Amino acid sequence: MTVPAEAARRRIVDLFLSSEERLLQRWTQLSGASPGELRDLYQALRTALSSEDGDFADVRGLLAELSRARVRQGHTPSDTARLVFSLKEALYEVAEADGGPEALRGFVWFSRLVDDLGLYTFESYTAAREKIIIDQTEQLLELSTPVVKLWEGIVAVPLVGTLDSARTQVVMEKLLQTLVDTGSEHAVIDITGVPAVDTQVAQHLLKTVVAARLMGAECVISGIRPQIAHTIVTLGIEFGDIVTKASLADALSYALSRSGVEITGAARTRVAVRAERA
């Protein structure tokens, strides 16, 4: 750095350090942020500019935390970036009031510094928002794939919506874990709420069934509506020896019979259940 450039940098830093209250007041007006947020950021900048090595690690850390907080609070990327970039206008007014050529030349250097910090803030905001979106997607996947216990030794997975690779993985993990936790030997995968079954969906179902079988459980696929049955035949999809049923009730009846539970109709409005003793 040349001597004039160094003098210009020192002058703008001096103006920044000596105009704290004026800068904070104007910065708050321009950015719309809370004075507390800006004061913490100002102090971090003050420390970095005053140090000999010019280490801005603490400033970047503060900006990253600020970005994460603003994502959670629902602020837009523009609002978050404006919080940083508006410091340039606030300091420019101070440099312009000073009127010296060194202050204006030093402002060019400071403007580049703020630009770098603003870009870092935007990148931090984007990364934080993407992480929140991923976390929410995983939570929604878990909520949309419940595994329920229908009977002693029988669990069911009622699927609703499109079945893709990511959701299949969640279904498989939750089903296998539930089989281990409950010791169930029968699982019903109900696809009544799946709008369409194509080759990809069929492959996902087959993978889930194979995984359950490896755990020693027998699987039944229910919810095979006429339209889905027609599609399966048209596409030439083979389910092999996997048992399929038209409704969840039929699948439950089949699983109960395989579990050694005999269901007999005692009356039109009553079902008597008798378990066979070993």
C-alpha positions as CSV (number, residue, x, y, z in Angstrom):
1,M,0.0,0.0,0.0
2,T,1.4,3.4,-1.0
3,V,1.9,6.2,1.5
4,P,-1.1,8.3,0.2
5,A,-3.3,5.2,0.2
6,E,-2.2,4.3,3.8
7,A,-2.9,7.9,4.9
8,A,-6.4,7.8,3.3
9,R,-7.1,4.5,5.0
10,R,-6.0,5.9,8.4
11,R,-8.2,8.9,7.9
12,I,-11.4,7.0,7.2
13,V,-10.7,4.7,10.1
14,D,-10.2,7.7,12.4
15,L,-13.5,9.1,11.2
16,F,-15.2,5.8,11.8
17,L,-13.8,5.5,15.3
18,S,-14.6,9.1,16.3
19,S,-18.1,9.3,15.0
20,E,-19.7,6.4,16.8
21,E,-23.0,7.9,18.0
22,R,-23.5,9.8,14.7
23,L,-22.8,6.7,12.7
24,L,-25.0,4.4,14.8
25,Q,-27.9,6.9,14.6
26,R,-27.8,7.2,10.9
27,W,-27.1,3.5,10.3
28,T,-30.2,2.6,12.4
29,Q,-32.3,5.0,10.3
30,L,-31.0,3.6,7.0
31,S,-31.1,-0.1,7.9
32,G,-34.2,-0.3,10.0
33,A,-32.3,-2.7,12.4
34,S,-32.3,-2.5,16.1
35,P,-29.7,-0.3,17.7
36,G,-28.5,-3.2,19.8
37,E,-27.6,-5.3,16.8
38,L,-25.8,-2.5,15.1
39,R,-23.9,-1.5,18.2
40,D,-22.5,-5.0,18.7
41,L,-21.5,-5.0,15.0
42,Y,-19.9,-1.6,15.3
43,Q,-17.9,-2.6,18.3
44,A,-16.6,-5.7,16.4
45,L,-15.7,-3.5,13.4
46,R,-14.0,-1.0,15.8
47,T,-11.9,-3.8,17.3
48,A,-10.9,-5.2,13.9
49,L,-10.0,-1.8,12.4
50,S,-8.0,-0.8,15.5
51,S,-5.9,-4.1,15.5
52,E,-2.6,-4.2,13.7
53,D,-3.3,-7.5,11.9
54,G,-6.8,-6.4,10.7
55,D,-8.5,-9.7,11.7
56,F,-12.2,-9.6,10.9
57,A,-12.9,-13.1,12.1
58,D,-15.1,-11.9,15.0
59,V,-17.0,-9.6,12.6
60,R,-17.7,-12.5,10.2
61,G,-18.8,-14.7,13.1
62,L,-21.2,-12.0,14.3
63,L,-22.6,-11.5,10.8
64,A,-23.1,-15.3,10.5
65,E,-25.0,-15.4,13.7
66,L,-27.0,-12.3,12.8
67,S,-27.9,-13.9,9.4
68,R,-29.1,-17.1,11.1
69,A,-31.2,-15.1,13.6
70,R,-32.8,-13.1,10.7
71,V,-33.7,-16.2,8.8
72,R,-35.5,-17.6,11.8
73,Q,-37.3,-14.2,12.3
74,G,-38.5,-14.2,8.7
75,H,-36.4,-11.3,7.4
76,T,-35.7,-11.2,3.6
77,P,-32.2,-11.6,2.1
78,S,-32.5,-7.9,0.9
79,D,-33.2,-6.7,4.4
80,T,-30.3,-8.6,5.8
81,A,-27.9,-7.4,3.2
82,R,-29.1,-3.8,3.5
83,L,-28.2,-3.9,7.2
84,V,-24.5,-4.2,6.2
85,F,-24.5,-2.1,3.0
86,S,-26.3,0.9,4.6
87,L,-23.2,1.5,6.7
88,K,-21.5,2.8,3.6
89,E,-24.0,5.6,3.2
90,A,-23.8,6.5,6.9
91,L,-20.0,6.7,6.7
92,Y,-20.0,8.5,3.4
93,E,-22.0,11.4,5.0
94,V,-19.3,11.6,7.6
95,A,-16.5,11.6,5.0
96,E,-18.3,14.2,2.9
97,A,-18.8,16.5,5.9
98,D,-15.1,16.1,6.6
99,G,-14.4,17.4,3.0
100,G,-10.8,16.2,2.9
101,P,-9.5,14.3,-0.2
102,E,-7.9,11.7,2.1
103,A,-11.3,10.9,3.7
104,L,-13.0,10.4,0.3
105,R,-10.1,8.3,-1.0
106,G,-10.2,6.3,2.2
107,F,-14.0,5.8,1.8
108,V,-13.3,3.9,-1.4
109,W,-11.2,1.4,0.5
110,F,-13.9,1.1,3.3
111,S,-16.6,0.7,0.7
112,R,-14.8,-2.4,-0.7
113,L,-14.5,-3.8,2.8
114,V,-18.2,-3.4,3.5
115,D,-19.0,-5.0,0.1
116,D,-17.0,-8.1,1.1
117,L,-18.8,-8.2,4.5
118,G,-22.1,-7.8,2.8
119,L,-21.5,-10.6,0.4
120,Y,-20.4,-12.8,3.3
121,T,-23.6,-11.9,5.1
122,F,-25.7,-12.8,2.1
123,E,-23.9,-16.2,1.7
124,S,-24.4,-16.9,5.4
125,Y,-28.1,-16.0,5.2
126,T,-28.5,-18.4,2.1
127,A,-26.7,-21.2,3.9
128,A,-28.8,-20.8,7.0
129,R,-32.1,-20.7,5.1
130,E,-31.1,-23.8,3.1
131,K,-30.4,-25.7,6.3
132,I,-33.8,-24.7,7.8
133,I,-35.5,-25.8,4.6
134,I,-33.7,-29.2,4.7
135,D,-34.5,-29.7,8.4
136,Q,-38.2,-28.8,7.8
137,T,-38.4,-31.1,4.8
138,E,-37.0,-34.0,6.9
139,Q,-39.5,-33.2,9.6
140,L,-42.4,-33.2,7.1
141,L,-41.2,-36.5,5.6
142,E,-41.2,-38.1,9.1
143,L,-44.7,-36.7,9.8
144,S,-46.1,-37.9,6.5
145,T,-44.9,-41.4,7.0
146,P,-46.2,-42.6,10.3
147,V,-45.9,-46.3,11.3
148,V,-48.9,-47.4,13.4
149,K,-49.5,-50.5,15.4
150,L,-52.8,-52.2,14.3
151,W,-52.6,-55.3,16.3
152,E,-50.2,-57.3,18.4
153,G,-47.5,-58.2,16.0
154,I,-49.0,-56.2,13.1
155,V,-47.9,-52.6,12.0
156,A,-49.0,-50.5,9.1
157,V,-47.6,-47.7,7.0
158,P,-50.3,-45.6,5.5
159,L,-48.7,-43.7,2.6
160,V,-50.2,-40.4,1.3
161,G,-48.8,-38.5,-1.7
162,T,-45.9,-39.0,-4.0
163,L,-43.3,-41.7,-3.2
164,D,-39.8,-40.7,-4.2
165,S,-36.3,-42.0,-3.2
166,A,-35.9,-39.7,-0.2
167,R,-39.3,-40.5,1.2
168,T,-38.8,-44.2,0.6
169,Q,-35.6,-44.1,2.7
170,V,-37.6,-42.5,5.6
171,V,-40.3,-45.1,5.2
172,M,-37.8,-47.9,5.2
173,E,-36.0,-46.6,8.3
174,K,-39.1,-45.9,10.3
175,L,-40.7,-49.3,9.4
176,L,-37.5,-51.3,10.2
177,Q,-37.1,-49.4,13.5
178,T,-40.7,-50.1,14.5
179,L,-40.4,-53.7,13.6
180,V,-37.4,-54.0,16.0
181,D,-39.1,-51.9,18.7
182,T,-42.4,-53.9,18.6
183,G,-41.2,-57.3,17.6
184,S,-43.9,-57.3,14.9
185,E,-43.8,-60.1,12.2
186,H,-46.3,-58.5,9.9
187,A,-46.3,-55.2,8.1
188,V,-49.0,-53.6,6.0
189,I,-48.0,-50.9,3.5
190,D,-51.1,-49.1,2.5
191,I,-50.9,-47.0,-0.8
192,T,-54.5,-45.9,-0.9
193,G,-53.3,-42.3,-0.7
194,V,-50.7,-42.6,-3.4
195,P,-52.1,-40.9,-6.5
196,A,-50.3,-43.1,-9.0
197,V,-48.0,-46.1,-9.2
198,D,-45.4,-46.2,-11.9
199,T,-42.2,-48.2,-12.3
200,Q,-40.3,-46.0,-10.0
201,V,-42.9,-46.1,-7.2
202,A,-43.1,-49.9,-7.6
203,Q,-39.3,-50.2,-7.2
204,H,-39.5,-48.1,-4.1
205,L,-42.2,-50.4,-2.6
206,L,-40.2,-53.5,-3.5
207,K,-37.1,-52.2,-1.8
208,T,-39.2,-51.5,1.4
209,V,-40.7,-55.0,1.3
210,V,-37.3,-56.6,0.8
211,A,-35.8,-54.6,3.7
212,A,-38.7,-55.7,6.0
213,R,-38.3,-59.3,4.9
214,L,-34.6,-59.2,5.9
215,M,-35.8,-58.3,9.4
216,G,-38.0,-61.4,9.4
217,A,-41.3,-59.6,8.8
218,E,-44.0,-60.5,6.2
219,C,-45.3,-57.6,4.1
220,V,-48.7,-57.0,2.6
221,I,-49.4,-54.1,0.1
222,S,-52.9,-52.7,0.4
223,G,-54.8,-50.0,-1.4
224,I,-54.6,-51.5,-4.9
225,R,-57.5,-49.7,-6.6
226,P,-58.8,-50.7,-10.0
227,Q,-57.0,-47.8,-11.7
228,I,-53.7,-48.7,-10.1
229,A,-54.2,-52.4,-10.9
230,H,-54.7,-51.5,-14.6
231,T,-51.6,-49.3,-14.6
232,I,-49.5,-52.0,-13.0
233,V,-50.6,-54.5,-15.6
234,T,-50.1,-52.1,-18.5
235,L,-46.6,-51.2,-17.3
236,G,-45.7,-54.9,-16.8
237,I,-44.8,-54.3,-13.2
238,E,-44.2,-57.6,-11.3
239,F,-44.7,-57.8,-7.5
240,G,-43.6,-61.4,-7.5
241,D,-44.8,-63.3,-4.4
242,I,-45.7,-60.1,-2.5
243,V,-49.3,-60.3,-1.2
244,T,-51.5,-57.4,-2.4
245,K,-55.0,-56.5,-1.2
246,A,-57.6,-54.0,-2.3
247,S,-58.1,-52.4,1.0
248,L,-56.5,-51.9,4.4
249,A,-59.3,-54.0,6.0
250,D,-58.5,-56.9,3.7
251,A,-54.8,-56.6,4.4
252,L,-55.4,-56.5,8.2
253,S,-57.7,-59.6,7.9
254,Y,-55.0,-61.4,6.0
255,A,-52.3,-60.4,8.5
256,L,-54.5,-61.5,11.5
257,S,-55.1,-64.9,9.9
258,R,-51.4,-65.3,9.3
259,S,-50.8,-64.4,12.9
260,G,-53.1,-67.2,14.1
261,V,-56.1,-65.0,14.9
262,E,-59.4,-66.4,13.7
263,I,-62.1,-63.8,12.8
264,T,-65.7,-65.1,12.7
265,G,-68.8,-63.0,12.0
266,A,-71.1,-63.5,15.0
267,A,-73.6,-60.9,13.7
268,R,-73.8,-58.4,10.9
269,T,-72.8,-55.6,13.2
270,R,-70.4,-57.5,15.4
271,V,-67.1,-59.3,14.8
272,A,-65.9,-61.9,17.3
273,V,-62.1,-62.4,17.5
274,R,-60.6,-65.6,18.9
275,A,-56.9,-66.2,19.1
276,E,-55.6,-69.7,18.6
277,R,-53.6,-71.0,21.5
278,A,-50.3,-72.6,20.7
